Amino acid sequence: MYEKKMIRTKELGKNTLIITIGRISTQFITFLLLPLYTALLSTEEYGSVDLVTTIVQLLVPIVSIMIDQGVFRYLLTCQKESQKKSIISNAFFILFFLNLCFLLLYIFLIPVNKLQYKVWILLILTITTFSNLFLQISRGLKKTIEYTVGSFICSFITIILNVLCIAFIKMGAVGMLISTFIGNLFCCLFIFVKLRIYRYISIFSISKIVIIEEIKYSMPLVPNQLSIWVMNSSDRLVVAYYVGAAANGVLAVSHKFPTVFMTLFNIFLLAWHETGAVHYFDEDRDSFFTKTIEQIITIFSTICVGMIVVLPIIFDWFINKSFSEAYYNIPIYLIASLFNVIVGLLGVVYVATKKTFEIAKTTMISAAINIIVNIVLIPYIGLYAASLSTFVGYLVAMIYRIIDTRKYLCIKYNIKKYLILLLGIITSTIIYYINKKIITILFIPFYAIYAIWLNRDFICLIKNCLIKRKEKYE
């Protein structure tokens, strides 16, 4: 039993490490380039690019009907090559057909002069649906390294082209959109060639039964993804409508720091979905899920506190003064993101049991609350309504999933530890809003002790793994 636990832990750790290497490097570079973006782009330009990205994020799940997630889930437990070929071929057929239908609707329903960046929305949307499919195929085939390299290529090329287009060619917002398209295109080409995806595509493998099965799994994820979009992005459209594109640019900057936090978690979540789905039916699943979830909540809570502690010191270095109002929204978004971490951890239960409707139900409820709070408060408190609506929405989603997942497995929550984590979050947030650098600097040693003490078991685990690895090669 112990050996089995170690195998699962190593499997989860290995997958997380591989994905981390690819994701962290590009996200770190993106974060460092934030001063460049805010210095060379006006708040209107930055806000416009963010709006295009937001619109694409809204349309991707609608156009693709989340077929990439269906492919990943079915490939994960698929053994025969003929079955893999059938799953992938039918997914490509579905996605190609849906993109073609959307293209025709888009051309006839939206006049060219009615929507800025119309062509780029269409191009980025199409290439994104296919890059998502290629990436999920590589995950489903358990080609984690290829998945990571594909993601890295997409991000790295986008970043390099952003610098060239903005700093040297002076293309502004259009340059960033071109970079996004080309980055996704290279991702598709890499995975298509590296994994020889063409071997799995055949018109003779198209089956009505398989198409129905894939759509049946994927379709309930569409309202779920749309609800996630509402939680993450709808506030930007509401802000743009009520306050203007410049205010949306400020809000976009507020999102950048929580995005780094969620990127760290999403790296783990990719590996967690795979490990959790495969081992959900093990005899000791309750203890495995309890231990893993508690450890991850602890790690990300201390990361959240750490970011809140450090941000008052580094904010002025990274952000141009014209975006300074973003400062006050960041902690609210960070804590909301922590709630989202817990939502994501518990979501693997629905993935493992193929209860995709339950995933959708959770996020639809929280998204509805988000929209209501947004619309009611934004006319009165402006940008702060956007962050507060996200906070409330994710809080509701977290509480709902904690209660609902009890139907499927028994997770024990360490209330004492979670109260200590909550105390750290409250204390760091108060110090953040006091905004006195001397107080922040004095608090850093206390935070370090707090973080090390709470994560001592995890630190010991990492230390022992490194020692064993060193002994292995001596």
C-alpha positions in Angstrom: 0.0 0.0 0.0 2.8 2.4 0.9 4.6 1.6 -2.3 1.4 2.4 -4.3 1.1 5.7 -2.5 4.7 6.6 -3.4 4.1 5.7 -7.0 1.1 8.0 -7.2 3.0 10.8 -5.5 6.0 10.4 -7.8 3.7 10.3 -10.8 1.9 13.5 -9.7 5.2 15.2 -8.9 6.9 14.1 -12.2 4.0 15.4 -14.3 3.8 18.7 -12.3 7.6 19.2 -12.7 7.6 18.7 -16.4 4.7 21.0 -17.0 6.2 23.6 -14.6 9.5 23.9 -16.5 7.7 24.9 -19.6 5.1 27.2 -18.1 7.1 29.0 -15.4 9.8 30.1 -17.7 7.5 31.8 -20.2 5.2 33.3 -17.5 8.2 34.7 -15.7 9.4 36.4 -18.9 5.9 37.7 -19.5 5.7 39.1 -16.0 9.1 40.9 -16.4 7.9 42.4 -19.7 4.9 44.1 -18.0 6.8 47.3 -17.5 7.5 47.4 -21.3 3.8 46.8 -22.1 2.5 49.5 -19.7 5.2 52.0 -20.8 4.8 51.6 -24.6 1.1 51.0 -24.8 -1.5 53.5 -23.8 -4.3 52.4 -21.4 -6.7 52.5 -24.4 -4.4 50.2 -26.5 -3.8 47.8 -23.6 -7.5 47.8 -22.8 -8.3 47.1 -26.5 -6.0 44.1 -26.7 -7.4 42.8 -23.5 -10.9 43.1 -24.9 -10.0 41.1 -28.0 -8.5 38.4 -25.8 -11.6 38.5 -23.6 -13.9 38.1 -26.6 -11.9 35.2 -27.9 -11.9 33.5 -24.5 -15.7 33.8 -24.6 -16.1 32.4 -28.1 -13.6 29.5 -27.9 -15.8 27.2 -25.7 -18.9 28.0 -27.8 -17.3 27.3 -31.2 -15.3 24.3 -30.0 -18.0 22.9 -27.7 -15.0 21.9 -25.5 -14.3 18.9 -27.7 -10.6 19.1 -26.7 -11.5 18.2 -23.1 -13.6 15.2 -24.3 -10.6 14.0 -26.4 -8.3 14.2 -23.4 -10.6 12.3 -21.1 -11.3 9.5 -23.5 -7.7 9.1 -24.6 -6.5 9.0 -21.0 -8.0 5.5 -20.5 -7.8 4.3 -24.1 -5.4 1.4 -24.9 -5.9 0.4 -28.5 -4.4 2.4 -31.4 -7.6 2.0 -33.4 -9.6 3.6 -30.6 -7.2 6.5 -30.4 -7.5 7.0 -34.1 -11.3 7.0 -33.9 -11.4 9.5 -31.0 -8.9 11.9 -32.6 -10.4 11.7 -36.2 -13.9 12.4 -35.0 -12.7 15.3 -32.8 -11.0 16.9 -35.8 -14.1 16.4 -37.9 -16.3 18.1 -35.3 -13.9 21.0 -34.7 -13.5 21.7 -38.5 -17.2 21.6 -39.1 -17.9 23.9 -36.1 -15.3 26.5 -37.2 -16.6 26.5 -40.7 -20.2 27.1 -39.5 -18.9 29.9 -37.2 -16.9 31.5 -40.1 -20.1 31.8 -42.2 -22.1 33.2 -39.4 -19.4 35.7 -38.5 -19.0 37.0 -42.0 -22.7 37.6 -42.5 -23.8 38.7 -39.1 -21.0 41.2 -38.1 -20.4 44.1 -40.5 -16.7 45.0 -40.9 -17.2 48.5 -39.8 -19.1 47.5 -36.6 -16.3 45.7 -34.7 -12.7 46.8 -34.4 -10.1 44.0 -34.9 -12.8 41.8 -36.5 -10.4 39.8 -38.6 -8.0 39.2 -35.8 -10.7 38.0 -33.5 -11.6 35.4 -36.1 -8.0 34.3 -36.8 -7.0 34.0 -33.2 -10.2 32.2 -32.3 -9.8 29.6 -35.0 -6.1 28.9 -34.3 -6.8 28.8 -30.6 -9.4 26.1 -30.9 -7.0 23.9 -32.9 -4.0 24.6 -30.6 -6.2 23.6 -27.6 -7.1 20.4 -29.4 -3.5 19.5 -30.3 -2.4 20.2 -26.7 -5.1 18.0 -25.2 -4.4 15.2 -27.6 -0.8 15.2 -26.4 -2.0 15.1 -22.8 -4.4 12.3 -23.6 -1.6 10.3 -25.3 0.4 10.9 -22.1 3.0 12.8 -24.0 3.6 15.3 -21.2 6.9 16.5 -22.4 5.5 17.3 -25.9 2.6 19.1 -24.3 5.0 21.2 -22.3 7.2 22.0 -25.2 4.2 22.9 -27.3 2.9 25.3 -24.6 6.4 26.7 -24.3 6.8 27.3 -28.0 3.4 29.1 -28.1 4.2 31.4 -25.2 7.9 32.0 -26.1 7.2 32.9 -29.8 4.3 35.2 -28.7 6.6 37.0 -26.2 9.5 37.5 -28.6 7.2 38.8 -31.4 5.5 41.1 -28.8 8.8 42.7 -28.0 9.7 43.1 -31.7 6.3 44.4 -32.7 5.8 46.8 -29.8 9.4 48.1 -29.0 11.0 48.0 -32.5 8.4 47.9 -35.3 6.0 50.1 -33.2 2.8 48.2 -34.3 1.1 48.7 -31.0 -2.1 46.7 -30.3 -2.1 45.0 -33.7 1.4 43.7 -33.1 0.3 41.9 -30.0 -2.6 40.3 -31.8 -0.3 39.1 -34.7 2.1 37.7 -32.1 -0.7 35.7 -30.4 -1.8 34.2 -33.7 1.7 33.1 -34.8 2.5 31.7 -31.4 -0.5 29.4 -31.5 0.2 28.4 -35.1 3.7 27.3 -34.3 2.3 25.3 -31.3 0.0 23.4 -33.7 2.7 22.7 -36.2 5.1 21.4 -33.6 2.7 18.9 -32.0 1.3 17.8 -35.4 4.8 16.9 -36.7 6.4 15.7 -33.4 3.5 13.3 -32.5 2.7 12.6 -36.1 -0.9 13.4 -35.5 -1.6 12.7 -39.2 -1.4 9.0 -38.3 -4.5 9.3 -36.2 -6.6 11.3 -38.7 -8.7 9.3 -41.2 -12.1 10.0 -42.8 -12.8 6.3 -42.6 -12.6 6.4 -38.8 -15.5 8.9 -38.5 -18.3 7.4 -36.6 -21.7 8.8 -35.6 -21.6 6.8 -32.3 -18.2 8.2 -31.3 -19.2 11.8 -32.3 -22.3 11.5 -30.1 -20.2 10.2 -27.2 -17.6 12.9 -27.4 -20.2 15.6 -27.7 -22.2 14.1 -24.8 -19.1 14.5 -22.6 -18.0 17.8 -23.8 -21.2 19.8 -24.2 -21.9 20.2 -20.4 -18.4 21.7 -20.1 -19.5 24.6 -22.4 -21.7 26.4 -19.8 -19.0 25.6 -17.3 -16.3 27.3 -19.3 -18.7 30.2 -20.1 -19.3 30.6 -16.4 -15.5 30.6 -15.8 -15.3 33.3 -18.5 -18.0 35.3 -16.6 -16.0 34.9 -13.4 -12.7 35.9 -14.9 -13.5 38.3 -17.8 -17.1 39.6 -17.9 -16.2 42.4 -15.4 -13.8 43.8 -18.0 -16.6 44.2 -20.6 -18.9 45.7 -18.0 -16.1 48.1 -16.9 -15.4 49.0 -20.5 -19.1 49.7 -21.1 -19.6 51.8 -17.9 -16.2 53.4 -17.4 -14.3 53.1 -20.7 -11.4 51.2 -22.3 -8.8 53.1 -20.3 -10.3 51.8 -17.0 -10.4 48.4 -18.5 -6.6 48.7 -19.1 -6.1 49.4 -15.4 -8.3 46.4 -14.6 -6.2 44.2 -17.0 -3.1 45.1 -15.0 -4.9 44.2 -11.8 -5.4 40.8 -13.2 -1.7 40.2 -14.1 -0.5 39.4 -10.6 -3.4 37.0 -9.8 -2.8 35.4 -13.3 0.8 34.5 -12.2 -0.7 32.9 -9.1 -3.3 30.9 -11.1 -0.7 29.9 -13.6 1.3 28.2 -10.9 -1.8 26.4 -9.8 -3.0 25.5 -13.3 0.4 23.8 -13.9 -0.4 21.5 -10.9 -4.0 21.2 -11.9 -3.1 19.6 -15.3 -1.1 16.9 -13.6 -3.8 16.6 -10.8 -6.6 16.0 -13.3 -4.6 13.1 -14.8 -3.5 11.5 -11.5 -6.8 12.1 -9.8 -8.9 10.6 -12.7 -6.6 7.5 -13.0 -6.5 6.8 -9.2 -10.0 7.9 -8.2 -11.2 4.3 -7.8 -8.3 3.1 -5.6 -9.3 1.7 -2.2 -7.5 4.4 -0.2 -8.8 7.3 -2.4 -10.3 9.2 0.6 -7.0 9.5 2.4 -5.0 10.2 -0.8 -7.4 13.0 -1.8 -7.5 14.4 1.8 -3.8 14.6 2.1 -3.1 16.0 -1.3 -5.8 18.6 -1.2 -4.7 19.8 2.3 -1.1 20.1 1.2 -1.9 22.0 -2.0 -4.3 24.4 -0.2 -1.5 25.1 2.4 1.1 25.7 -0.3 -1.0 28.1 -2.4 -2.4 29.9 0.7 1.2 30.7 1.7 2.1 31.7 -1.8 -1.0 34.0 -1.8 0.1 35.6 1.5 3.6 35.9 0.1 2.5 37.8 -3.0 0.3 40.2 -0.9 3.3 40.8 1.4 5.8 41.5 -1.4 3.7 43.5 -3.9 3.7 46.8 -2.0 7.5 46.8 -2.4 7.8 45.8 -6.1 4.6 47.4 -7.5 6.1 50.7 -8.5 9.0 49.0 -10.2 6.8 47.0 -12.5 3.8 49.3 -13.2 3.7 52.7 -14.9 2.1 55.4 -12.8 -0.8 55.7 -15.2 -1.9 52.2 -14.1 -1.4 52.9 -10.3 -5.1 52.5 -9.5 -4.7 48.8 -10.2 -2.9 48.4 -6.8 -6.0 48.4 -4.7 -7.8 45.6 -6.6 -4.9 43.1 -6.6 -5.4 41.5 -3.1 -9.1 41.0 -3.7 -8.3 39.2 -6.9 -5.6 37.2 -5.3 -7.8 35.9 -2.5 -10.6 35.2 -5.0 -8.0 33.2 -6.9 -7.2 31.2 -3.8 -10.9 30.2 -3.6 -10.6 29.2 -7.2 -7.7 26.9 -6.3 -10.0 25.0 -3.9 -12.7 24.9 -6.6 -10.2 23.4 -9.1 -8.9 20.8 -6.6 -12.3 19.5 -5.9 -13.3 19.6 -9.6 -11.2 16.6 -10.3 -13.8 14.5 -8.6 -16.3 15.4 -11.4 -13.7 14.8 -14.1 -12.9 11.3 -12.7 -16.6 10.3 -12.5 -17.4 12.0 -15.8 -20.0 14.2 -14.1 -19.4 17.1 -16.3 -22.9 18.6 -15.7 -22.0 19.0 -12.0 -18.9 21.0 -13.0 -21.2 23.3 -15.1 -23.8 23.6 -12.3 -21.2 24.9 -9.8 -19.7 27.5 -12.0 -23.1 28.6 -13.5 -24.4 29.4 -10.0 -21.3 31.4 -9.1 -21.2 33.2 -12.5 -24.8 34.3 -12.0 -23.9 35.8 -8.7 -20.8 37.5 -10.2 -22.9 39.2 -13.0 -25.5 40.4 -10.5 -22.9 41.9 -8.1 -21.1 43.4 -11.1 -24.1 45.1 -12.7 -25.4 46.4 -9.3 -22.2 47.8 -7.9 -20.1 49.0 -10.9 -22.2 52.2 -11.4 -21.5 53.1 -7.8 -18.0 51.9 -6.9 -16.4 51.4 -10.4 -13.4 49.1 -10.6 -13.8 47.8 -7.1 -17.1 46.2 -8.0 -15.3 44.0 -10.6 -12.9 42.5 -8.0 -15.6 42.2 -5.3 -17.9 40.3 -7.7 -15.2 37.9 -8.6 -14.4 37.4 -4.9 -18.0 36.6 -4.0 -18.5 34.4 -7.0 -15.5 32.1 -6.3 -16.4 32.1 -2.6 -19.9 30.7 -3.4 -18.4 28.1 -5.8 -15.9 26.9 -3.2 -18.6 26.4 -0.5 -20.8 24.6 -3.0 -18.2 22.2 -4.1 -17.0 21.5 -0.6 -20.6 20.4 0.3 -21.4 18.7 -3.1 -18.3 16.5 -3.4 -19.2 14.8 -0.1 -21.6 12.7 -2.2 -18.6 11.1 -4.0 -15.8 10.8 -1.4 -15.0 11.7 2.2 -12.5 14.5 2.4 -11.5 15.5 6.0 -10.7 19.2 6.4 -8.1 20.3 9.1 -10.1 23.3 10.5 -7.2 24.3 12.8 -4.7 24.6 10.0 -7.2 26.5 7.7 -7.9 29.0 10.5 -4.2 29.7 10.8 -4.0 30.2 7.0 -7.0 32.5 7.2 -5.2 34.6 9.9 -2.2 35.0 7.6 -4.3 36.2 4.7 -6.2 38.7 6.9 -3.0 40.1 8.5 -1.1 40.4 5.2 -4.1 42.1 3.5 -4.3 44.7 6.3 -0.6 45.5 6.0 -1.0 45.7 2.2 -3.6 48.4 2.4 -1.7 50.4 5.1 0.9 50.6 2.3 3.9 51.6 4.4 7.1 50.0 3.1 8.8 49.9 6.4 5.9 47.9 8.0 5.9 45.6 5.0 9.7 45.0 5.3 9.5 44.3 9.0 6.7 41.8 8.4 8.6 39.7 5.9 10.7 37.7 8.4 7.4 36.7 10.3 6.0 35.6 7.0 9.0 33.5 6.2 8.7 31.7 9.6 4.9 31.3 9.0 5.4 29.8 5.5 8.2 27.4 6.5 6.3 26.1 9.6 3.1 25.5 7.7 4.9 23.7 4.9 7.5 21.8 7.0 6.1 18.4 5.9 6.3 19.3 2.3 9.8 20.7 2.7 10.9 17.5 4.4 9.4 15.5 1.6 11.3 17.5 -1.1 14.5 17.2 0.9 14.2 13.4 1.3 13.5 13.1 -2.4 16.6 15.1 -3.3 18.7 13.1 -0.9 17.5 9.8 -2.4 18.1 11.1 -5.9 21.6 12.1 -5.0 22.3 8.7 -3.4 21.0 7.0 -6.5 23.6 8.6 -8.8 26.5 8.3 -6.4 
